[in-house]
């Protein structure tokens, strides 16, 4: 399985146009970063307006199924330190107690920071996750300058150790609402492969790769591959 995943990563590199051993000039990088920031702000603002009916409907559905709070704040790391990443709440209000009563699931969660069959997730939450609707509130994190539309995965402080020598590289850029991992693997890859994907993305970053990821994201979400 790991070999297959690594081969998939290599195929994805080619599909996204990842350059190899190419060092863009500092002037080119500055221009690309300026354009990236403009795309983040304008794109996030446009999406918030366009998806306003989805925000309203999802808010109502979450409240009617399991009450308040509507928004879950996940404490994650970023360029300027830790911040709260917003998500529509997909878990039951007593999610921590459910996990604490199951040592097997607790161990899996501590190992992978994810559960393939998570008993804490509500029926509506499973649907929101399947289509990544739960992540839409992170558009407001993008507008606040804490996240980017495209970037490495959003992770918590305890996960930083998984990145070893690449820890500072990860912290040098904003986490993304979508990214290399989102369009090339999602939950179907191991945590080590997720780290490789993030490092691969960061070492080969270009605005063109970001645009390719943005284009591929809606199709990947609609296919519901690796979503749970």
matplotlib code that plots the C-alpha trace (Angstrom):
import matplotlib.pyplot as plt

x = [0.0, 2.8, 4.6, 1.4, 0.9, 4.4, 3.9, 0.7, 2.6, 5.1, 2.3, 0.6, 3.9, 3.8, 0.1, 0.4, 3.5, 5.9, 9.3, 12.5, 15.8, 14.5, 15.2, 13.1, 14.6, 13.9, 12.0, 9.9, 9.1, 8.1, 5.8, 4.2, 3.7, 2.0, -0.3, -1.0, -2.1, -4.3, -5.9, -6.4, -8.3, -10.3, -11.1, -12.1, -14.3, -16.0, -16.6, -18.1, -20.6, -21.4, -21.7, -23.7, -26.9, -24.8, -23.5, -27.0, -28.4, -25.6, -25.8, -29.5, -29.0, -26.1, -28.2, -31.4, -29.5, -27.3, -27.7, -24.9, -22.1, -22.3, -18.6, -15.8, -12.5, -9.5, -6.3, -3.6, -0.2, 0.7, 3.3, 2.5, 1.9, -1.2, -4.7, -8.2, -9.2, -13.0, -15.0, -18.7, -19.0, -19.3, -18.9, -21.3, -21.0, -19.6, -17.1, -14.1, -15.9, -16.8, -13.1, -11.9, -14.1, -12.5, -8.8, -8.4, -9.9, -7.9, -4.7, -5.5, -6.4, -3.1, -1.2, -2.8, -4.7, -7.7, -10.2, -11.6, -14.8, -15.3, -18.2, -18.1, -19.2, -22.9, -24.9, -25.0, -21.3, -20.4, -22.2, -20.5, -17.1, -17.7, -18.2, -15.7, -18.5, -17.3, -14.2, -15.9, -15.7, -12.0, -12.6, -12.8, -9.3, -8.1, -9.6, -7.9, -4.6, -4.1, -4.6, -4.2, -6.6, -3.8, -1.0, 0.3, -2.1, -3.5, -2.0, -2.0, 1.1, 1.5, 1.7, 4.8, 7.1, 6.0, 7.7, 11.2, 13.8, 11.1, 9.2, 10.5, 9.8, 6.2, 5.9, 7.3, 4.0, 0.3, -1.7, -4.1, -7.9, -7.0, -3.6, -1.4, -2.6, -6.2, -6.1, -3.6, -4.6, -6.8, -7.3, -6.2, -2.5, -0.5, 0.6, 4.2, 3.0, 1.0, 4.3, 6.1, 3.4, 3.6, 7.4, 7.2, 4.7, 6.8, 10.1, 8.5, 6.1, 4.9, 1.8, 1.1, 1.0, -1.4, -3.7, -3.6, -4.6, -7.5, -8.8, -8.6, -10.1, -13.8, -13.6, -11.8, -14.4, -17.3, -15.7, -15.6, -12.4, -10.7, -13.1, -14.2]
y = [0.0, 2.5, 1.7, 2.3, 5.6, 6.8, 5.9, 7.9, 10.9, 10.8, 10.6, 13.6, 15.6, 15.3, 16.0, 19.2, 20.3, 20.2, 21.4, 19.7, 21.4, 24.7, 27.8, 30.8, 34.2, 36.2, 38.8, 36.1, 34.6, 38.0, 38.6, 35.2, 35.7, 39.1, 37.5, 34.6, 37.0, 38.8, 35.6, 34.6, 37.7, 38.2, 34.5, 34.0, 37.1, 36.0, 32.5, 33.7, 35.8, 33.1, 30.4, 32.4, 30.2, 27.2, 28.8, 29.7, 26.3, 24.4, 26.5, 25.7, 21.9, 21.7, 23.5, 21.4, 18.1, 18.6, 22.2, 24.7, 25.4, 25.6, 26.4, 24.2, 26.0, 23.8, 25.1, 24.8, 26.2, 28.9, 31.4, 33.8, 31.1, 29.2, 30.3, 28.9, 27.4, 27.5, 24.5, 23.6, 21.2, 17.6, 15.8, 15.2, 17.7, 15.0, 13.7, 13.6, 11.3, 8.9, 8.6, 8.3, 5.2, 3.4, 2.7, 1.2, 4.3, 6.6, 4.9, 5.1, 8.8, 9.5, 7.7, 9.1, 12.1, 10.7, 7.9, 6.1, 5.1, 7.8, 7.2, 10.9, 12.1, 12.9, 11.8, 15.3, 15.7, 12.7, 14.3, 17.6, 16.0, 13.9, 17.1, 19.2, 21.6, 21.6, 23.4, 26.4, 28.6, 28.6, 31.1, 33.6, 32.4, 33.2, 36.7, 37.2, 36.4, 33.2, 30.7, 30.6, 29.1, 26.7, 25.5, 22.6, 20.8, 22.5, 20.7, 21.0, 21.6, 17.9, 17.0, 19.1, 16.4, 14.3, 16.7, 16.3, 18.4, 19.9, 21.6, 25.1, 24.7, 23.9, 26.9, 29.3, 29.4, 29.6, 26.4, 25.9, 25.4, 23.0, 21.7, 19.0, 16.4, 17.3, 16.6, 13.8, 11.6, 13.0, 10.3, 7.4, 7.8, 7.2, 10.1, 9.7, 10.1, 13.2, 14.7, 13.8, 15.5, 18.7, 18.8, 18.0, 20.9, 23.3, 22.5, 22.9, 25.7, 27.9, 29.9, 27.6, 24.6, 26.5, 27.3, 23.7, 22.5, 25.1, 23.8, 20.1, 20.6, 20.8, 17.7, 15.8, 16.9, 15.8, 12.4, 12.0, 10.0, 9.4, 11.6, 10.6]
z = [0.0, 0.9, -2.4, -4.3, -2.4, -3.2, -6.9, -6.7, -5.3, -8.2, -10.7, -9.0, -9.2, -13.0, -13.2, -11.2, -13.1, -10.1, -11.4, -10.4, -9.6, -10.9, -8.7, -9.6, -9.2, -5.9, -8.0, -9.6, -6.2, -4.7, -7.6, -7.3, -3.5, -4.1, -6.7, -4.3, -1.5, -3.9, -5.1, -1.5, -0.4, -3.6, -4.0, -0.3, -0.4, -3.6, -2.2, 1.0, -0.9, -3.5, -0.8, 1.7, 1.2, 2.0, 5.1, 6.3, 5.5, 7.1, 10.2, 10.6, 10.0, 12.5, 15.1, 14.5, 14.7, 17.7, 19.0, 19.7, 19.2, 15.4, 14.8, 16.1, 16.7, 16.1, 17.6, 14.9, 14.1, 11.5, 10.5, 13.4, 16.0, 17.0, 15.9, 15.9, 12.5, 12.0, 11.0, 11.0, 14.0, 12.8, 16.1, 19.0, 21.8, 24.1, 21.6, 24.0, 26.5, 23.6, 22.7, 26.2, 26.7, 23.8, 24.2, 20.7, 19.0, 21.3, 20.3, 16.6, 16.9, 18.7, 16.0, 12.9, 14.3, 12.3, 12.6, 9.6, 11.4, 14.0, 16.4, 17.5, 14.1, 13.6, 10.6, 9.3, 10.1, 8.0, 5.0, 5.6, 5.7, 2.6, 0.6, 2.7, 3.5, 7.2, 6.1, 4.4, 7.5, 7.1, 4.3, 7.2, 8.4, 4.9, 5.0, 8.4, 6.9, 8.9, 6.1, 2.3, -0.2, -1.1, 1.2, 3.3, 5.6, 8.7, 11.7, 15.5, 17.7, 18.7, 15.0, 14.4, 15.6, 12.7, 10.4, 12.0, 10.2, 8.0, 10.9, 10.3, 6.5, 7.3, 9.7, 7.0, 5.1, 5.8, 6.0, 3.1, 2.9, 0.1, -1.0, -2.6, -0.1, -0.6, -4.4, -4.4, -1.5, 1.3, 3.9, 1.7, 2.5, 5.6, 7.9, 6.6, 3.1, 4.1, 5.4, 2.2, 0.2, 2.2, 1.9, -1.8, -2.3, -0.3, -2.0, -5.5, -4.8, -7.6, -8.3, -11.3, -8.9, -6.6, -9.6, -10.7, -7.2, -7.1, -10.4, -9.3, -5.8, -6.8, -8.9, -6.1, -3.6, -5.8, -6.3, -2.5, -2.7, 0.6, 2.5, 6.0]

ax = plt.figure().add_subplot(projection="3d")
ax.plot(x, y, z, "-o")
ax.set_aspect("equal")
plt.show()
